[in-house]
């Protein structure tokens, strides 16, 4: 767990990264198929189940709940300090459930859910910090219901002449952990390798320096309308 997500750093996270979070989360929300979530209730007579991986302070999960209040929402994170803020932010949502993951020495964690558990799985601004992105995507596909989808968003690695290697080194010094930032074509290829089908994608500018990507992927058995 990087020092950026613990202690005083964690408690100042929302203030420090407010503009970045607002910009990137807006793009992540735009690739979620909320109509598909509503159809779950109509078709199966149950509440859709949503999992936010690396939910942090709960900002993104709250945005989903505000747009789809009928869901059962689950958030997981490795930082107790970030989850403390998430619990406060989501205290008015009885259908929100938060759990701390035990992250191993190599940055790996086993998710405590059964296969086919979720109609939507989200992960924002965190895939770059997961040591084995392919294994994570494969695990998320296992947890996804056949008609469900995954919404991902993250930083995008910039190509030369941008000095990306020194920039990535600087990021590691700030957050206190290794990072591996992917391009949109790279994450699309990983999704396919994990048995997912990319149903929607976009690249965007975060600010004058940073770029990002967002995509929606399905289980591979059913492609949702873009």
C-alpha positions in Angstrom: 0.0 0.0 0.0 1.5 3.3 -1.1 2.0 6.1 1.4 -0.1 8.3 -0.8 -3.2 6.4 0.5 -2.5 6.2 4.2 -2.4 8.6 7.1 -2.4 12.4 6.5 -1.9 11.9 2.7 -5.1 9.8 2.5 -7.1 12.4 4.5 -6.1 15.2 2.2 -6.7 13.1 -1.0 -10.1 14.5 -2.0 -8.9 18.1 -1.6 -5.6 17.6 -3.3 -7.0 15.8 -6.3 -10.5 17.4 -6.6 -10.1 18.6 -10.1 -8.4 15.5 -11.4 -11.1 13.3 -9.7 -14.0 15.3 -11.1 -12.6 15.2 -14.6 -11.7 11.5 -14.7 -14.8 10.3 -12.9 -17.0 12.1 -15.4 -15.5 10.1 -18.2 -15.8 6.9 -16.2 -19.5 7.5 -15.5 -20.1 8.1 -19.2 -19.2 4.5 -20.2 -21.5 2.9 -17.6 -24.6 1.4 -19.1 -27.2 2.5 -16.4 -30.0 1.2 -18.6 -28.6 -2.3 -18.4 -28.7 -2.0 -14.6 -32.3 -0.9 -14.7 -33.2 -3.9 -16.9 -31.9 -6.3 -14.3 -34.7 -5.3 -11.9 -37.3 -5.5 -14.7 -36.1 -8.8 -16.0 -35.0 -10.7 -12.9 -36.9 -8.9 -10.1 -33.9 -8.2 -8.0 -31.5 -5.3 -7.2 -28.5 -5.1 -9.4 -25.2 -5.7 -7.7 -22.2 -3.3 -8.3 -18.6 -3.7 -7.1 -16.2 -0.8 -7.1 -12.6 -2.1 -6.9 -10.1 0.3 -5.1 -13.1 2.4 -4.1 -10.9 4.9 -2.2 -12.9 7.6 -0.4 -16.1 6.4 -2.0 -16.6 9.3 -4.3 -17.2 7.3 -7.4 -19.4 4.8 -5.7 -21.6 7.6 -4.4 -22.0 8.9 -8.0 -23.2 5.5 -9.1 -25.6 5.3 -6.2 -27.0 8.7 -6.9 -27.7 7.7 -10.5 -28.9 4.2 -9.7 -30.3 4.1 -6.1 -31.8 0.7 -6.6 -28.4 -1.1 -6.6 -26.7 -3.0 -3.9 -23.2 -1.4 -3.9 -20.0 -3.0 -2.7 -16.7 -1.1 -2.4 -13.3 -2.7 -1.6 -10.0 -1.0 -0.9 -6.7 -1.9 0.8 -6.4 1.4 2.8 -8.2 1.6 6.1 -7.7 5.4 6.0 -9.4 5.8 2.6 -12.3 3.5 3.7 -12.8 5.5 6.8 -13.7 8.5 4.6 -15.8 6.3 2.3 -17.9 5.1 5.2 -18.5 8.7 6.3 -19.4 9.7 2.7 -21.8 6.7 2.2 -23.3 6.7 5.7 -26.7 7.7 4.3 -26.8 4.8 1.9 -27.9 1.6 3.7 -27.4 -0.4 0.5 -23.6 0.4 0.4 -21.2 -2.2 1.8 -17.5 -1.5 2.3 -14.7 -4.0 3.0 -11.0 -3.7 3.5 -8.9 -6.1 1.4 -5.7 -7.7 2.8 -3.1 -6.9 0.1 -0.2 -9.3 -0.1 3.5 -8.4 -0.3 3.4 -8.5 -4.1 0.3 -6.3 -4.3 -2.1 -9.1 -4.9 -5.4 -9.7 -3.1 -8.2 -12.3 -3.3 -11.6 -10.9 -3.7 -14.1 -12.5 -1.2 -17.0 -13.0 -3.7 -18.5 -15.9 -5.5 -18.5 -16.2 -9.3 -21.3 -14.5 -11.2 -21.9 -12.1 -8.3 -22.0 -8.7 -10.0 -23.9 -6.9 -12.8 -21.3 -4.1 -12.9 -17.7 -3.9 -11.8 -15.9 -0.6 -11.8 -12.2 0.4 -11.3 -11.1 4.0 -11.7 -7.6 5.5 -11.5 -6.2 2.3 -10.0 -5.3 -0.2 -12.7 -1.9 1.3 -13.1 -1.1 0.3 -9.4 -2.2 -3.3 -9.8 0.9 -5.5 -10.4 -0.8 -8.0 -12.7 -3.6 -6.2 -14.6 -4.4 -9.3 -16.7 -4.9 -11.5 -13.6 -7.1 -8.7 -12.1 -9.3 -8.5 -15.3 -9.6 -12.3 -15.4 -10.7 -12.3 -11.8 -13.2 -9.6 -12.4 -14.7 -11.4 -15.4 -15.1 -14.5 -13.1 -17.1 -12.3 -10.7 -19.2 -10.8 -13.5 -22.7 -12.1 -14.4 -23.0 -13.2 -18.1 -25.1 -10.1 -18.9 -23.0 -7.7 -16.8 -20.3 -5.3 -17.8 -17.1 -3.7 -16.5 -16.3 0.0 -16.6 -12.6 1.0 -16.4 -10.8 4.4 -16.4 -7.2 5.3 -15.8 -4.3 7.4 -16.8 -2.9 6.8 -20.3 0.8 6.5 -21.0 2.0 9.2 -23.4 4.2 8.3 -26.2 7.5 9.9 -27.3 8.6 12.6 -27.5 7.0 13.0 -24.0 9.6 11.9 -21.4 7.4 9.2 -19.9 10.0 7.1 -18.2 11.3 10.0 -16.0 7.7 11.0 -15.4 6.7 7.5 -14.2 9.8 7.4 -11.9 8.6 10.7 -10.4 5.1 9.3 -9.8 6.6 6.3 -8.0 8.5 8.6 -5.7 5.3 10.5 -4.9 2.9 7.6 -4.3 5.5 5.3 -2.8 4.7 2.2 -5.0 5.4 0.9 -8.4 3.1 2.0 -11.2 2.6 0.6 -14.7 0.5 3.0 -16.9 -1.2 1.4 -19.9 -2.3 2.9 -23.2 -5.8 2.3 -24.5 -4.8 -0.3 -27.1 -2.8 -2.2 -24.4 -5.7 -2.4 -21.9 -8.1 -3.4 -24.8 -5.8 -6.2 -25.6 -5.7 -7.3 -22.0 -9.5 -7.3 -21.8 -9.6 -9.6 -24.8 -7.0 -11.9 -23.3 -9.1 -12.0 -20.1 -12.2 -13.1 -22.1 -13.9 -9.7 -22.2 -15.3 -7.9 -25.2 -14.8 -4.1 -25.4 -18.2 -2.5 -26.1 -17.3 1.2 -25.8 -14.0 3.2 -25.5 -12.7 6.7 -25.4 -9.5 8.6 -25.0 -9.5 12.0 -23.4 -7.4 14.8 -22.0 -7.4 15.3 -18.2 -5.3 18.5 -18.3 -2.4 20.1 -20.2 -0.1 17.3 -19.0 -2.1 14.1 -18.4 -4.2 11.9 -20.7 -6.7 9.2 -19.8 -8.8 6.5 -21.3 -12.1 4.9 -20.3 -13.9 1.7 -21.6 -16.8 -0.6 -21.1 -16.3 -4.3 -21.5 -18.8 -7.2 -21.4 -18.5 -10.7 -20.2 -17.8 -11.9 -23.7 -21.2 -13.8 -23.9 -23.3 -10.7 -24.6 -22.3 -7.3 -26.1 -24.4 -4.5 -24.7 -25.5 -1.7 -27.0 -23.0 1.1 -27.2 
